[in-house]
Amino acid sequence: MITRIVRMTFDPDSTESFEKIFAESKEKIRTMEGCEYLSLHVDHHHPNIYYTVSKWQSQAALDTYRQSDFFKNTWARTKVLFSEKPSAYSLDQLTEIP
């Protein structure tokens, strides 16, 4: 299982546009083969910084999603709204404390 965290900083005037894109895309992302979880977060102190957190069954499943036409089209619509370069992290869980 891979946890993917993507940090995105938007122009403050573009956050509404991003939230609309995410609302239109979230169900399709979540139902992609291998996607087990998806959430959207906003920074508590910086309302123009967002994070997506997703969990994927494997690197192959994440790669298939990232190579899909759906991702490419959605990313193209999203990246024009950025005010900074996004950053992404793929994590393997070592421990869970329920």
Helices and strands as residue ranges (DSSP letters): E 2-9, G 12-14, H 15-30, E 35-42, E 49-56, H 59-66, H 69-79, E 87-92
